[in-house]
């Protein structure tokens, strides 16, 4: 039952991605403004998710992730800088969690 549920969910995701890619390529080919806007959509999504989880305990993690992303942007393309920021935030969160557990 679970396997069927997972396969159906994954298949619908893959099948839904195909029209999204085709539509995105068509929009990018016809409108440079929309192409630039679509390139900003993923970082904007991550930023909105980040704003939703910020509280006093997670603020240092968010600051480290943001600073690491900005620094990485000086030497890496945006998509890799975003990954570097996420990794820096994850490591910071793990270190903070282990320190809280030891205290």
Secondary structure by P-SEA (a helix, b strand, c coil): caaaaaaaaaaaaaaaaaaaaaaaaaaaaccaaaaaaaaaaaaaaaaaaaaacccccaaaaaaaaaaaaaaaaacccaaaaaaaaaaaaaaaaaaaaaaaaac
